[in-house]
Amino acid sequence: MDAELSSPSNSSANDPANPAETTAKCPHCGTAMPANAAFCPGCGWSMTPLPAADRAAAAVAYFTFIPAAVLLFLPAFRNRRFVRFHAWQSVLLWAAFFVLTVAALLLSNVAAAMLLLLFGILASLAMLFLWMVLSLKAWQGERFELPLFGKLAARMK
């Protein structure tokens, strides 16, 4: 009876419901994930090789609001989830930056102009850094989600 409990049976190893066979490891970070996952939940790395055109289009989406909006309306990119995710994330990010810029400009006429000018410079530097990181991640084929904008962009279709 002890031998039956200590040794695994061969029938459970070949069972398709066995979770060990339906999971895979990310080649980039080693996180366990479902075998049919398109992106790693740990690092966002794509599990299917993306064409260079998709990676380039996703990176171009972060340049300004205009290329991202154009990519959303082009028929060639309507079924490409990777490009559409990065385009939507870019549109949402640039829209938030635009709203914050307009609010800061309106407040600078009323409140302390020097303080808001310093805040504007720091926000612009942060946006430049974020723009470079997001463009690089998209070029590498990684689905890098920003905390709020990434979840919204993933829901957009």
ABEGO torsion letter per residue (X at the ends): XAAAAABBBAAAAABAABAAAABBBBAAAGBBBBAABABBAAAGBBABBBBAAAAAAAAAAAABAAAAAAAAABAAAAABAAAAAAAAAAAAAAAAAAAAAAAAAAAAAABBAAAAAAAAAAAAAAAAAAAAAAAAAAAAGBBBBBAAAAAAAAABX
